[in-house]
């Protein structure tokens, strides 16, 4: 089953930022979104993840298949690395966290409270969360922020393994990951901010 | 959902303050009232049920704004919204966790603090019963208010104002039941009303809270 986005328009606070987007993401493929800061990549990813309604168009094949990772990792400083992962595994009805810990080189940190991790280690833990969800479509917003070169390589390896296992990934990133995939530049789809068809949406 | 409840309770225990804050506030209110109104035992006996209920309500209000704000700030709320858990369930669990960390300690502590206010000897049972029936509604209404104001800077003020009128029926019937109990009258009518309000709140509020949170997360 593929994720299919057709003629999608997305907006922030009732103001459309991107319109007329169409793409399909089939099993085993990756799609990288590019575009300058503020071009609407995050809004697009939030819409695909189901956190906000599209202003027009449809997102098909996303229901209960998406693992979303945003700028914030949703980690609890008072819980250990293992407890953080176990919580998300339980939420998604899974129990295996060892694979994810190994894939992101976190095995030596399992008992460390997440609050004592460095920014890069936190990010790795946040990405490891994707693996424990066992969901097929990864929707990633700037996944490599604060990662060093070795960790980026670990992440690229995890994405490749995920794709090889039949998963797919939609990500917004500015760096070259070395993962096979199409690239979509969102710049041509930007809309003029003055064109506001649903102005009252801003007050909802 | 059980995992979420366990996580929230664990966080409340570890981060400190979760269990203690509401209870400490309740204690302060109840300890200070005799100093402010004077040591007339008869007057204290008369106002004790109302003061205990008011103290419990304000203690409950104190910790509401952190119920969702923490998860909002670290991004966990977005991730929970994209998880298989229904948002209504997430909010109901949040309310349960809030009740266990705030409401339940208040219920347990109320009899001890009743002594400080010279509560009539016959009133303890009804006081505990009315608090046990009423505080779950306070937590659930609070979850609705928190969902409504999540993401707003300094949302605590707005939250208190929004939640205040919704708390009034619970306070009226809860304090009335406790008063009747303390005066040796039959408290069953206000207790039934209180139970009815709580049941209605528990049935409806998770859906209302889920709906407003969905709008807020956009």
Contacts between the chains, C-beta under 8 A, distances in Angstrom:
chain1	res1	chain2	res2	distance
A	46	B	78	7.9
A	49	B	82	5.1
A	50	B	81	7.8
A	50	B	82	6.2
A	51	B	78	6.1
A	51	B	81	5.9
A	51	B	82	6.6
A	51	B	217	5.5
A	51	B	218	7.0
A	52	B	217	7.2
A	52	B	218	4.0
A	53	B	218	7.1
A	64	B	84	6.3
A	66	B	82	6.2
A	67	B	82	7.6
A	68	B	78	7.1
A	68	B	79	6.6
A	68	B	82	4.4
A	69	B	79	7.9
A	70	B	75	5.5
A	70	B	78	5.8
A	70	B	79	7.6
A	71	B	75	7.1
A	72	B	73	7.8
A	72	B	74	5.6
A	72	B	75	2.5
A	72	B	76	7.9
A	72	B	78	7.4
A	73	B	74	7.3
A	73	B	75	6.2
A	74	B	71	7.6
A	74	B	74	5.6
A	74	B	75	4.3
A	74	B	76	3.5
A	74	B	77	7.8
A	74	B	78	7.2
A	74	B	79	4.4
A	74	B	80	7.9
A	75	B	74	6.4
A	75	B	76	7.8
A	76	B	7	7.2
A	76	B	11	5.9
A	76	B	74	7.3
A	76	B	76	7.4
A	78	B	10	7.8
A	78	B	11	5.6
A	78	B	14	4.1
A	78	B	15	5.0
A	79	B	7	7.2
A	79	B	10	6.9
A	79	B	11	7.0
A	79	B	14	7.6
A	83	B	7	7.8
A	83	B	10	7.5
A	86	B	3	7.8
A	87	B	3	5.6
A	87	B	4	7.6
A	87	B	7	4.9
A	88	B	79	7.6
A	88	B	83	7.9
A	90	B	2	7.7
A	90	B	3	3.4
A	91	B	3	5.8
A	91	B	4	6.7
A	91	B	80	7.3
A	91	B	83	4.9
A	91	B	84	7.1
A	91	B	85	6.1
A	92	B	83	6.2
A	92	B	84	6.2
A	93	B	84	6.7
A	129	B	79	7.7
A	133	B	83	7.9
A	204	B	215	6.0
